[in-house]
Amino acid sequence: MPDQRNRDVVILGGGLAGLTLAIQLKNARPETDIVVLDKRKGLAPEAAFKVGESTVPTGAHYFAEVIGMKEHLEKFHLQKNGLRFFQPSGDNSDLTQRIELGSLDFPVHVNYQIDRGRFENELTRVALALGVDLRQGCDVRGVELRPESEHLVAFAQDGEERGLRTRWLVDAAGRAGVIKRHLGIGREVAHTINASWFRLAGGIDLEQWGADNPAWLSRMRRTGIRQFSTNHLMGDGYWVWLIPLGSDHISIGICADPRLHPYEEMNDFDSALDWLRRHEPQLAEAVAGRVDDVADFLTVRDFAFGVERVYSPDRWSLVGEAGAFADAFYSPGSDMIGYGNSATTDLITRDLAGQDIAERLEFYNDLHLKTFAYVLSKVEDHYPAFGNPAVMVPKLSWDRMLNHYGVVLLFVQNRFHYEFLRSVRGDIEKLYALNERVQQIFRDWNQLERVRPTGPAKAHHAAKAVRESATALIHDYSDEELRAALARNVAVTEAMAVGIFHRATRNLAERPGPEVPVNPYAVSLRPDDWEADGLFSGDVRLTLAQADQIAEGTEGLLADPLLADAS
């Protein structure tokens, strides 16, 4: 029988998304009666627990500032040296010969590498101290969504069948997707990628792979800090992550397109190690001599999925992976938690205060789904190009710039709320629409131009607009200044799109010259499609010279990344 007492909020799942939401709700409205039902019992193990250890600006800001975990993160976890990418070179037996894109020093906006077990244990302590009713060892049996009254949740705890009544029901149960499955609102996506991962005690300092190359070591402002990046070793159809943890482990994972790398080649540790020997021999050598230090091995097939809705007028919400998941590339998972939890907190607290939330709920739902589509567009059908630096050097630069624009900038500036978001909705949607078209340019480009360098690689320096997109995160803006900055970001993005288009068309027999206006909202690189795709129509038409002036350095995208660097 359900407990006759009506709760304000029941959260299904006591992991990263559920615990941070409970804390955020309590901080926003301390009197909120919150129950969290968690499957796990006791403390979470350190290191060998969950993936999702890397944060980028939104997630880092959410955990440190919004949830208030900054002191814990700085003391017990690692400051992150940004995202770092290594393109392939030859047989990948020498890291110093590979094109490298990454920060020369720790970014101005602090990000973290998080040991999930250690972090979730501390979140549990904080939630309990705030008065959250956290119940462990719970198995959710089912839910009854009742829009006109309180929802019902049936669960078992310690062998006893129990129930709860609640005004709001939030699913934070991850891939179990209790509400999503109950309503049948899950959506498949075309992105079909597999992953396998493990944690290795003692860590790995990949700079040791280039210890005999002082010129390569000296590219960084401080020796030894490459290892603190989320390092991506990339090749045709795959990328491998290397993420250090504060518990003196390193997280190592393979994400691969099954069209090029069958799942059976990496679905157990021995197979994965053999795969690394073929594709990433330096990493394989480092792991093979330390097999006894392997703490775990996990794998998931076809990990991406979508959803029809995440916030409902019937007073339920899906947060974290209970809603949708695109890919671990660019580490967007904690960002989506931050967006979802913040919108959910706003909706719940206002509803409990008796306010009409219908309009803002639909706004948040639309924005979340469009943001997910934007995240997905940066990886969907791009894995075949991951080993092609002709495409990936400008793509990584483009994606890095856009990751600091739009919603990310607004979130870090604490403007992720309905009133401000609504005032800049047009510019956010322009960024999303333009990104979708430029991502298609990258897909087409990979069909037109494929290269495989053999090194030595020239040091890559990003365009000024790309570099400044990161520093803009830490500026102080008034509301009007922030709106103006976002409008400026749209103009710079349009200019960078023109630069990318000209770079991509260099090998076409017939292409517009540098002074011919280009519409950055074009879809295709195929000349026969230019008219149909709107290349020479629309309001936004820029020459390359005009684009370079606006973006202050599109040459960082136009320069040939494959030139040898004798140093």
C-alpha positions as CSV (number, residue, x, y, z in Angstrom):
1,M,0.0,0.0,0.0
2,P,1.3,3.5,-0.8
3,D,2.3,5.7,2.1
4,Q,-0.7,8.0,2.6
5,R,1.5,11.0,3.1
6,N,1.9,13.1,-0.1
7,R,5.4,14.0,-1.0
8,D,6.5,17.0,-3.0
9,V,9.0,15.2,-5.2
10,V,10.1,11.6,-5.6
11,I,13.4,11.1,-7.6
12,L,14.0,7.7,-9.1
13,G,17.8,7.1,-8.9
14,G,20.4,8.3,-6.5
15,G,23.3,8.7,-8.9
16,L,24.9,11.9,-10.2
17,A,21.7,13.4,-11.8
18,G,19.4,12.4,-8.9
19,L,21.6,13.5,-6.0
20,T,22.5,16.9,-7.6
21,L,18.9,17.6,-8.4
22,A,17.9,16.8,-4.8
23,I,20.6,19.2,-3.5
24,Q,19.6,21.9,-6.0
25,L,15.9,21.6,-5.0
26,K,16.7,21.8,-1.3
27,N,18.9,24.8,-1.8
28,A,16.2,26.6,-3.9
29,R,13.3,25.6,-1.6
30,P,14.5,24.1,1.8
31,E,11.0,23.0,2.8
32,T,10.6,20.8,-0.2
33,D,9.8,17.2,0.8
34,I,12.1,15.0,-1.4
35,V,12.4,11.2,-1.4
36,V,15.3,9.7,-3.5
37,L,14.9,5.9,-4.3
38,D,18.3,4.5,-5.0
39,K,19.1,0.9,-6.1
40,R,22.6,0.9,-4.6
41,K,23.3,0.0,-1.0
42,G,26.1,1.6,1.0
43,L,29.0,3.7,-0.3
44,A,30.0,3.6,-3.9
45,P,33.4,2.2,-4.8
46,E,36.1,4.6,-5.9
47,A,37.6,4.5,-9.4
48,A,35.8,1.4,-10.7
49,F,32.3,2.7,-10.5
50,K,30.8,4.7,-13.4
51,V,32.0,6.6,-16.4
52,G,31.2,10.2,-17.1
53,E,34.3,11.4,-15.3
54,S,35.2,14.4,-17.5
55,T,33.6,17.8,-17.2
56,V,33.5,20.8,-19.5
57,P,32.4,24.3,-18.7
58,T,28.7,23.8,-18.1
59,G,29.0,20.7,-16.0
60,A,32.0,22.0,-14.1
61,H,30.1,25.2,-13.3
62,Y,27.0,23.3,-12.3
63,F,28.8,21.0,-9.9
64,A,31.2,23.6,-8.4
65,E,29.0,26.7,-8.2
66,V,25.3,25.8,-8.6
67,I,25.5,22.7,-6.4
68,G,28.2,24.2,-4.2
69,M,30.8,21.4,-4.5
70,K,33.8,23.5,-5.4
71,E,35.8,22.9,-2.3
72,H,35.3,19.2,-2.5
73,L,36.2,19.1,-6.2
74,E,39.4,21.1,-5.7
75,K,40.5,19.0,-2.7
76,F,39.6,15.5,-3.8
77,H,39.6,15.5,-7.6
78,L,41.8,16.8,-10.4
79,Q,41.8,20.1,-12.2
80,K,41.5,19.3,-15.9
81,N,43.7,20.6,-18.7
82,G,40.9,20.8,-21.2
83,L,40.1,18.4,-24.0
84,R,43.1,17.2,-26.0
85,F,43.0,15.5,-29.4
86,F,45.6,13.5,-31.2
87,Q,45.1,12.7,-34.9
88,P,46.6,9.5,-36.3
89,S,50.1,9.4,-37.9
90,G,51.6,6.3,-39.6
91,D,51.0,3.3,-37.4
92,N,50.4,5.5,-34.3
93,S,53.6,4.2,-32.6
94,D,54.9,7.7,-31.9
95,L,52.6,10.2,-30.2
96,T,54.9,13.1,-30.9
97,Q,54.3,12.6,-34.7
98,R,50.6,13.1,-34.4
99,I,48.8,16.4,-34.9
100,E,47.8,17.6,-31.5
101,L,45.0,20.0,-30.6
102,G,44.7,21.1,-27.0
103,S,45.4,23.8,-24.4
104,L,49.0,24.8,-23.7
105,D,48.1,25.3,-20.1
106,F,45.1,24.8,-17.8
107,P,42.1,26.7,-19.1
108,V,41.0,30.0,-17.5
109,H,37.6,28.4,-16.8
110,V,38.3,25.6,-14.3
111,N,37.1,22.1,-15.2
112,Y,37.5,18.8,-13.3
113,Q,38.2,15.1,-13.8
114,I,35.8,13.5,-11.4
115,D,36.1,10.1,-9.6
116,R,32.4,9.3,-9.8
117,G,32.4,7.0,-6.7
118,R,34.1,9.5,-4.5
119,F,32.0,12.4,-5.8
120,E,28.6,10.6,-5.4
121,N,29.5,9.5,-1.9
122,E,30.1,13.2,-1.0
123,L,26.8,14.2,-2.7
124,T,25.0,11.6,-0.6
125,R,26.4,13.1,2.5
126,V,25.4,16.6,1.5
127,A,21.9,15.5,0.5
128,L,21.3,13.8,3.8
129,A,22.6,16.8,5.7
130,L,20.0,19.0,3.8
131,G,17.2,16.7,4.9
132,V,16.7,14.6,1.7
133,D,15.0,11.3,2.5
134,L,17.4,9.0,0.7
135,R,16.4,5.3,0.6
136,Q,18.9,2.8,-0.7
137,G,18.4,-0.8,-1.8
138,C,15.2,0.1,-3.6
139,D,13.9,-1.7,-6.7
140,V,11.2,0.3,-8.5
141,R,8.4,-2.0,-9.5
142,G,6.3,0.5,-11.4
143,V,4.7,3.9,-11.6
144,E,1.2,5.2,-12.1
145,L,1.2,8.7,-13.5
146,R,-2.0,10.6,-12.4
147,P,-2.1,14.1,-13.8
148,E,-5.2,15.1,-11.8
149,S,-3.8,13.9,-8.4
150,E,-0.6,12.5,-6.9
151,H,1.5,10.0,-8.9
152,L,2.1,6.6,-7.4
153,V,5.4,4.8,-7.2
154,A,5.6,1.1,-6.2
155,F,9.0,-0.2,-5.0
156,A,10.6,-2.9,-3.0
157,Q,13.1,-2.3,-0.2
158,D,14.7,-5.0,1.9
159,G,12.1,-7.5,0.6
160,E,9.2,-5.4,1.6
161,E,6.7,-4.0,-1.0
162,R,6.2,-0.3,-0.5
163,G,4.6,2.7,-2.2
164,L,4.8,6.5,-2.3
165,R,2.5,9.3,-3.4
166,T,4.1,12.4,-4.9
167,R,3.1,15.6,-6.7
168,W,6.2,15.5,-8.9
169,L,8.0,12.4,-10.2
170,V,11.5,12.8,-11.6
171,D,13.2,9.9,-13.4
172,A,17.0,10.0,-12.8
173,A,17.4,6.2,-13.0
174,G,19.7,6.4,-16.0
175,R,19.4,3.9,-18.9
176,A,16.6,2.0,-17.0
177,G,14.4,4.9,-18.1
178,V,11.4,4.0,-15.9
179,I,9.0,6.7,-17.1
180,K,10.3,6.7,-20.7
181,R,9.6,2.9,-20.9
182,H,6.3,3.3,-19.1
183,L,5.0,5.9,-21.6
184,G,6.8,4.5,-24.7
185,I,8.4,7.8,-25.5
186,G,11.9,6.6,-26.2
187,R,13.3,7.4,-29.7
188,E,16.0,5.6,-31.6
189,V,18.7,7.7,-33.2
190,A,20.9,6.9,-36.3
191,H,24.1,7.2,-34.2
192,T,25.1,3.6,-33.6
193,I,28.3,3.4,-31.6
194,N,29.7,0.9,-29.1
195,A,32.0,1.4,-26.1
196,S,34.2,-0.6,-23.8
197,W,36.2,0.8,-20.9
198,F,38.3,-0.1,-17.8
199,R,40.1,1.7,-15.0
200,L,43.9,1.1,-14.5
201,A,45.4,1.7,-11.0
202,G,48.5,3.9,-11.0
203,G,47.5,6.0,-13.9
204,I,49.5,6.7,-17.1
205,D,51.5,9.8,-18.0
206,L,51.3,9.9,-21.8
207,E,54.1,12.5,-21.9
208,Q,56.5,9.7,-21.0
209,W,55.8,8.3,-24.5
210,G,57.6,11.4,-25.9
211,A,60.2,11.8,-23.2
212,D,63.0,11.7,-25.7
213,N,61.6,14.5,-27.8
214,P,62.3,17.8,-25.9
215,A,60.8,20.0,-28.7
216,W,57.5,18.2,-28.3
217,L,57.6,18.5,-24.5
218,S,58.4,22.2,-24.7
219,R,55.2,23.0,-26.7
220,M,53.4,23.0,-23.3
221,R,53.9,25.9,-20.9
222,R,54.5,23.4,-18.1
223,T,55.9,19.9,-18.5
224,G,53.8,17.0,-17.4
225,I,50.3,18.6,-17.7
226,R,49.1,16.8,-20.9
227,Q,48.1,13.9,-18.7
228,F,45.5,16.0,-16.9
229,S,43.6,16.6,-20.1
230,T,40.8,14.4,-21.3
231,N,43.0,12.9,-24.0
232,H,41.5,11.6,-27.2
233,L,43.5,9.2,-29.3
234,M,41.7,9.3,-32.7
235,G,41.6,7.2,-35.8
236,D,39.3,6.1,-38.6
237,G,36.0,5.2,-37.0
238,Y,37.1,5.4,-33.3
239,W,38.5,7.4,-30.4
240,V,40.0,6.3,-27.2
241,W,39.7,8.3,-24.0
242,L,42.3,8.7,-21.3
243,I,41.0,10.4,-18.1
244,P,43.0,10.6,-14.9
245,L,41.2,10.3,-11.6
246,G,42.0,11.7,-8.1
247,S,42.0,8.1,-6.8
248,D,45.3,7.4,-8.7
249,H,43.5,5.5,-11.4
250,I,43.1,6.3,-15.1
251,S,39.9,5.7,-17.0
252,I,40.5,4.2,-20.5
253,G,37.7,3.7,-23.0
254,I,37.2,2.8,-26.6
255,C,34.2,4.3,-28.6
256,A,34.0,2.8,-32.1
257,D,31.8,2.7,-35.2
258,P,30.8,-0.9,-35.8
259,R,30.9,-0.3,-39.6
260,L,34.7,-0.1,-39.2
261,H,35.4,-1.8,-35.9
262,P,33.0,-4.7,-35.0
263,Y,31.8,-4.9,-31.5
264,E,33.2,-8.4,-31.1
265,E,36.7,-6.9,-31.4
266,M,36.4,-5.1,-28.1
267,N,33.6,-6.7,-26.0
268,D,36.0,-8.3,-23.5
269,F,39.3,-7.1,-22.0
270,D,41.5,-9.5,-24.0
271,S,39.9,-8.5,-27.3
272,A,40.0,-4.8,-26.4
273,L,43.7,-5.1,-25.6
274,D,44.3,-6.8,-28.9
275,W,42.4,-4.0,-30.6
276,L,44.6,-1.5,-28.9
277,R,47.7,-3.3,-30.1
278,R,46.5,-2.8,-33.7
279,H,45.3,0.8,-33.5
280,E,47.0,2.4,-30.4
281,P,50.2,0.4,-29.8
282,Q,51.7,2.9,-27.3
283,L,48.7,2.6,-25.1
284,A,48.5,-1.1,-25.5
285,E,52.1,-1.5,-24.4
286,A,51.5,0.6,-21.3
287,V,48.5,-1.5,-20.4
288,A,49.8,-4.9,-21.3
289,G,52.6,-4.8,-18.7
290,R,50.2,-3.9,-15.9
291,V,47.2,-6.3,-16.4
292,D,47.1,-6.9,-12.7
293,D,46.3,-3.2,-12.2
294,V,43.1,-3.4,-14.2
295,A,40.3,-2.6,-11.8
296,D,37.3,-3.4,-14.0
297,F,36.0,-3.9,-17.5
298,L,32.6,-2.8,-18.8
299,T,31.0,-2.5,-22.2
300,V,27.8,-1.1,-23.8
301,R,26.5,-1.6,-27.3
302,D,24.7,1.0,-29.3
303,F,24.7,3.6,-26.5
304,A,23.0,6.6,-28.1
305,F,19.2,7.1,-27.8
306,G,16.7,9.9,-27.9
307,V,13.4,10.8,-26.3
308,E,10.1,12.5,-27.3
309,R,9.8,14.7,-24.2
310,V,11.7,15.5,-21.0
311,Y,9.4,17.8,-19.1
312,S,5.7,17.2,-18.9
313,P,2.7,19.4,-17.9
314,D,1.6,16.2,-16.1
315,R,4.4,17.0,-13.5
316,W,7.1,14.6,-14.4
317,S,10.6,15.1,-15.6
318,L,13.5,13.1,-17.1
319,V,17.0,14.1,-16.2
320,G,20.4,12.7,-17.1
321,E,20.5,9.5,-19.1
322,A,16.9,8.8,-18.1
323,G,16.0,11.1,-21.0
324,A,18.5,11.0,-23.9
325,F,22.2,10.3,-24.5
326,A,24.3,11.2,-27.6
327,D,28.0,10.3,-27.1
328,A,30.8,10.8,-24.6
329,F,32.8,12.7,-27.2
330,Y,33.3,16.3,-25.9
331,S,32.0,15.1,-22.5
332,P,28.5,16.6,-22.7
333,G,26.9,14.3,-20.1
334,S,27.3,16.6,-17.1
335,D,26.2,19.6,-19.2
336,M,22.9,17.9,-20.0
337,I,22.5,17.1,-16.3
338,G,23.1,20.8,-15.5
339,Y,20.5,22.0,-18.0
340,G,17.9,19.3,-17.1
341,N,18.2,19.7,-13.3
342,S,18.2,23.5,-13.5
343,A,15.0,23.6,-15.6
344,T,13.4,20.9,-13.4
345,T,14.2,22.9,-10.3
346,D,12.7,26.1,-11.7
347,L,9.5,24.2,-12.8
348,I,9.0,22.3,-9.5
349,T,9.7,25.3,-7.2
350,R,7.3,27.5,-9.1
351,D,4.6,24.9,-9.3
352,L,4.9,24.2,-5.6
353,A,4.5,28.0,-5.1
354,G,1.2,27.9,-7.0
355,Q,2.5,29.5,-10.2
356,D,1.3,28.7,-13.7
357,I,4.4,27.0,-15.4
358,A,2.7,25.8,-18.6
359,E,4.5,28.3,-21.0
360,R,7.9,28.0,-19.4
361,L,7.7,24.2,-19.3
362,E,7.1,24.0,-23.1
363,F,9.9,26.5,-23.7
364,Y,12.4,24.4,-21.6
365,N,11.3,21.2,-23.2
366,D,11.8,22.6,-26.7
367,L,15.2,24.0,-25.8
368,H,16.4,20.8,-24.2
369,L,15.4,18.7,-27.2
370,K,17.1,21.1,-29.6
371,T,20.2,21.2,-27.5
372,F,20.3,17.4,-27.5
373,A,20.0,17.5,-31.3
374,Y,22.8,20.0,-31.5
375,V,25.0,17.8,-29.3
376,L,24.2,14.7,-31.4
377,S,24.9,16.5,-34.7
378,K,28.5,17.0,-33.7
379,V,29.1,13.2,-33.6
380,E,26.4,11.6,-35.8
381,D,28.0,10.0,-38.9
382,H,31.3,11.7,-38.1
383,Y,33.3,8.7,-36.8
384,P,34.5,7.8,-40.3
385,A,36.3,11.2,-40.4
386,F,37.9,10.9,-37.0
387,G,41.2,9.8,-38.5
388,N,41.2,12.4,-41.3
389,P,42.9,15.5,-40.1
390,A,42.1,17.4,-43.3
391,V,38.5,17.5,-41.9
392,M,39.0,17.0,-38.2
393,V,41.4,19.9,-37.5
394,P,38.9,22.5,-38.6
395,K,36.0,20.5,-37.2
396,L,37.5,20.2,-33.8
397,S,38.2,24.0,-33.9
398,W,34.7,24.8,-35.0
399,D,33.2,22.5,-32.3
400,R,35.4,24.0,-29.6
401,M,34.3,27.5,-30.5
402,L,30.6,26.6,-30.5
403,N,30.9,24.7,-27.2
404,H,31.7,28.1,-25.6
405,Y,28.9,29.9,-27.3
406,G,25.2,30.0,-26.9
407,V,23.6,28.0,-24.0
408,V,27.0,27.2,-22.5
409,L,27.9,30.9,-22.1
410,L,24.5,31.7,-20.7
411,F,24.7,28.8,-18.2
412,V,28.2,29.8,-16.9
413,Q,27.0,33.4,-16.7
414,N,24.0,32.2,-14.5
415,R,21.5,33.3,-17.1
416,F,20.0,29.9,-17.7
417,H,16.5,30.8,-16.8
418,Y,13.3,31.2,-18.8
419,E,13.2,35.0,-18.8
420,F,16.7,35.6,-20.2
421,L,16.7,32.5,-22.4
422,R,13.5,33.6,-24.1
423,S,15.0,37.0,-24.8
424,V,17.9,35.4,-26.8
425,R,16.0,32.4,-28.2
426,G,16.5,33.7,-31.8
427,D,20.3,33.8,-31.6
428,I,20.5,30.4,-29.9
429,E,18.4,28.9,-32.7
430,K,20.6,30.6,-35.3
431,L,23.7,28.9,-33.8
432,Y,22.0,25.5,-33.8
433,A,20.8,25.9,-37.4
434,L,24.1,27.0,-38.6
435,N,25.9,24.2,-36.8
436,E,23.7,21.6,-38.4
437,R,24.6,22.9,-41.9
438,V,28.3,23.1,-41.2
439,Q,28.3,19.6,-39.8
440,Q,27.0,18.4,-43.1
441,I,29.9,20.3,-44.8
442,F,32.3,18.2,-42.7
443,R,30.5,14.9,-43.7
444,D,30.7,15.9,-47.4
445,W,34.3,17.0,-47.0
446,N,35.4,13.7,-45.6
447,Q,34.1,12.1,-48.9
448,L,36.1,14.6,-51.0
449,E,39.5,14.7,-49.2
450,R,41.1,12.0,-47.2
451,V,44.7,12.1,-45.9
452,R,46.8,10.0,-43.6
453,P,49.9,12.0,-42.4
454,T,53.1,10.2,-41.3
455,G,54.6,13.1,-39.3
456,P,56.3,14.9,-37.9
457,A,53.3,17.1,-37.2
458,K,53.3,20.9,-37.2
459,A,52.1,22.5,-33.9
460,H,48.5,23.6,-34.5
461,H,47.4,27.1,-33.3
462,A,43.7,27.8,-33.3
463,A,42.2,30.9,-34.8
464,K,41.9,33.9,-32.6
465,A,38.1,33.6,-32.5
466,V,38.4,30.0,-31.2
467,R,40.9,31.0,-28.5
468,E,38.8,33.9,-27.3
469,S,35.6,31.9,-27.2
470,A,37.0,30.2,-24.0
471,T,38.2,33.4,-22.3
472,A,34.8,35.0,-22.9
473,L,33.3,32.5,-20.4
474,I,34.9,34.3,-17.4
475,H,33.9,37.9,-18.3
476,D,31.4,39.7,-16.2
477,Y,28.4,40.9,-18.3
478,S,25.3,42.9,-17.6
479,D,22.2,41.5,-19.2
480,E,22.5,43.8,-22.2
481,E,26.2,43.1,-22.6
482,L,25.5,39.4,-22.6
483,R,22.8,39.8,-25.2
484,A,25.2,41.8,-27.4
485,A,28.0,39.2,-26.8
486,L,25.6,36.4,-28.0
487,A,24.7,38.4,-31.1
488,R,28.4,38.9,-31.8
489,N,29.0,35.2,-31.4
490,V,26.4,34.5,-34.1
491,A,28.2,36.9,-36.5
492,V,31.6,35.3,-35.7
493,T,30.1,31.8,-36.2
494,E,28.7,32.8,-39.6
495,A,32.1,34.2,-40.6
496,M,33.9,31.0,-39.5
497,A,31.4,29.0,-41.5
498,V,32.5,30.9,-44.6
499,G,36.1,30.2,-43.8
500,I,35.4,26.5,-43.4
501,F,33.5,26.4,-46.7
502,H,36.4,28.0,-48.6
503,R,38.9,25.6,-46.9
504,A,36.7,22.6,-47.8
505,T,36.2,23.5,-51.4
506,R,39.9,24.0,-52.2
507,N,40.2,20.7,-54.2
508,L,37.0,21.2,-56.2
509,A,37.5,21.8,-59.8
510,E,35.0,24.7,-59.8
511,R,34.6,26.7,-56.6
512,P,33.8,30.3,-55.7
513,G,36.9,32.4,-55.3
514,P,37.8,34.2,-52.1
515,E,35.9,37.3,-53.1
516,V,32.7,35.5,-54.1
517,P,30.0,35.9,-51.4
518,V,29.2,32.6,-49.7
519,N,26.0,31.9,-47.7
520,P,27.2,30.2,-44.5
521,Y,23.8,28.4,-44.2
522,A,24.7,26.2,-47.2
523,V,24.4,22.5,-46.7
524,S,26.5,20.8,-49.3
525,L,29.9,21.0,-50.9
526,R,28.6,19.4,-54.1
527,P,28.4,22.2,-56.7
528,D,25.3,20.7,-58.4
529,D,23.4,21.2,-55.2
530,W,24.5,24.7,-54.3
531,E,21.5,26.5,-55.8
532,A,19.1,24.0,-54.2
533,D,20.8,24.3,-50.9
534,G,20.6,28.1,-51.0
535,L,24.3,28.8,-51.4
536,F,23.7,32.0,-53.3
537,S,20.5,33.0,-51.6
538,G,19.5,34.4,-48.2
539,D,20.5,37.4,-46.2
540,V,23.8,36.3,-44.9
541,R,26.4,36.5,-47.7
542,L,30.1,37.1,-46.9
543,T,33.3,37.0,-48.9
544,L,36.3,35.3,-47.3
545,A,37.9,38.7,-46.7
546,Q,34.9,39.9,-44.9
547,A,34.6,36.7,-42.9
548,D,38.2,37.0,-41.8
549,Q,37.7,40.5,-40.7
550,I,34.7,39.6,-38.6
551,A,36.2,36.4,-37.0
552,E,39.7,38.0,-36.6
553,G,41.6,35.0,-37.8
554,T,39.8,32.4,-39.9
555,E,43.4,31.6,-41.1
556,G,43.6,29.3,-38.1
557,L,41.1,27.1,-39.9
558,L,42.3,27.7,-43.4
559,A,46.0,26.9,-42.7
560,D,47.1,23.5,-43.9
561,P,47.5,21.3,-40.7
562,L,49.6,18.7,-42.4
563,L,52.8,20.6,-42.9
564,A,55.8,19.0,-41.4
565,D,57.4,20.7,-38.4
566,A,61.1,20.0,-38.3
567,S,61.3,21.0,-34.7
